[in-house]
Amino acid sequence: MQARYLTELIDLYNAEGIHGYFVFTFTMPDFVHRADPAFDLDKAGFAVMAALEDGTYRPKQAFRAIADRHTGAT
């Protein structure tokens, strides 16, 4: 849902000739992604990188969608 929302906005901004925008937050370490949905705080966060329990990060679909819009992959 986050990826779809961001790409819709990016496409709208491009169509209107807007040359820059701010996209959410890179990461939210306090909103850790967990396999158990009952404890997955990441789904309530706006970051484009998921903070994992081991302290590392991984790109979310939203990160890839933004990257695709800027590299011409879509």
C-alpha positions as CSV (number, residue, x, y, z in Angstrom):
1,M,0.0,0.0,0.0
2,Q,2.8,2.4,0.9
3,A,4.6,1.7,-2.4
4,R,1.5,2.2,-4.4
5,Y,0.7,5.5,-2.6
6,L,4.2,6.9,-3.2
7,T,4.3,5.9,-6.9
8,E,0.9,7.5,-7.5
9,L,2.2,10.7,-5.8
10,I,5.5,10.7,-7.7
11,D,3.6,10.2,-11.0
12,L,1.3,13.1,-10.2
13,Y,4.2,15.3,-9.2
14,N,6.0,14.5,-12.4
15,A,2.9,15.2,-14.5
16,E,2.5,18.6,-12.8
17,G,6.2,19.5,-13.4
18,I,7.2,19.4,-9.7
19,H,11.0,19.0,-9.5
20,G,11.4,17.8,-5.9
21,Y,9.6,16.2,-3.0
22,F,10.2,14.7,0.4
23,V,9.5,11.0,0.8
24,F,8.7,9.9,4.4
25,T,11.6,8.6,6.6
26,F,14.5,6.5,5.6
27,T,14.3,4.2,8.7
28,M,12.5,4.0,12.0
29,P,14.7,1.8,14.3
30,D,12.0,1.9,17.1
31,F,9.5,0.3,14.7
32,V,11.1,-3.1,14.3
33,H,9.9,-5.5,11.7
34,R,9.0,-8.9,13.2
35,A,7.8,-12.1,11.5
36,D,4.8,-12.3,13.9
37,P,2.3,-9.8,12.6
38,A,1.0,-9.2,16.2
39,F,4.4,-7.7,17.1
40,D,5.4,-6.2,13.7
41,L,5.7,-2.5,14.5
42,D,7.1,-1.7,11.1
43,K,3.6,-1.9,9.5
44,A,2.7,1.2,11.5
45,G,5.8,3.2,10.3
46,F,6.4,5.4,7.3
47,A,10.1,4.4,6.7
48,V,11.2,3.1,3.4
49,M,13.7,0.7,5.0
50,A,12.6,-1.9,7.5
51,A,14.5,-2.1,10.8
52,L,15.2,-5.7,11.6
53,E,15.5,-7.3,15.0
54,D,19.3,-7.9,14.5
55,G,19.9,-4.2,14.0
56,T,20.2,-4.3,10.2
57,Y,17.9,-2.8,7.6
58,R,16.3,-4.1,4.4
59,P,14.6,-2.1,1.6
60,K,10.8,-2.2,1.7
61,Q,8.7,-2.3,-1.5
62,A,8.3,1.5,-1.1
63,F,12.1,1.9,-1.4
64,R,12.2,-0.2,-4.5
65,A,9.2,1.7,-6.0
66,I,10.9,5.1,-5.5
67,A,14.1,3.8,-6.9
68,D,12.3,2.4,-10.0
69,R,10.7,5.8,-10.6
70,H,14.1,7.5,-10.7
71,T,16.0,4.9,-12.7
72,G,13.3,4.4,-15.3
73,A,12.7,0.7,-14.4
74,T,8.9,1.2,-14.5
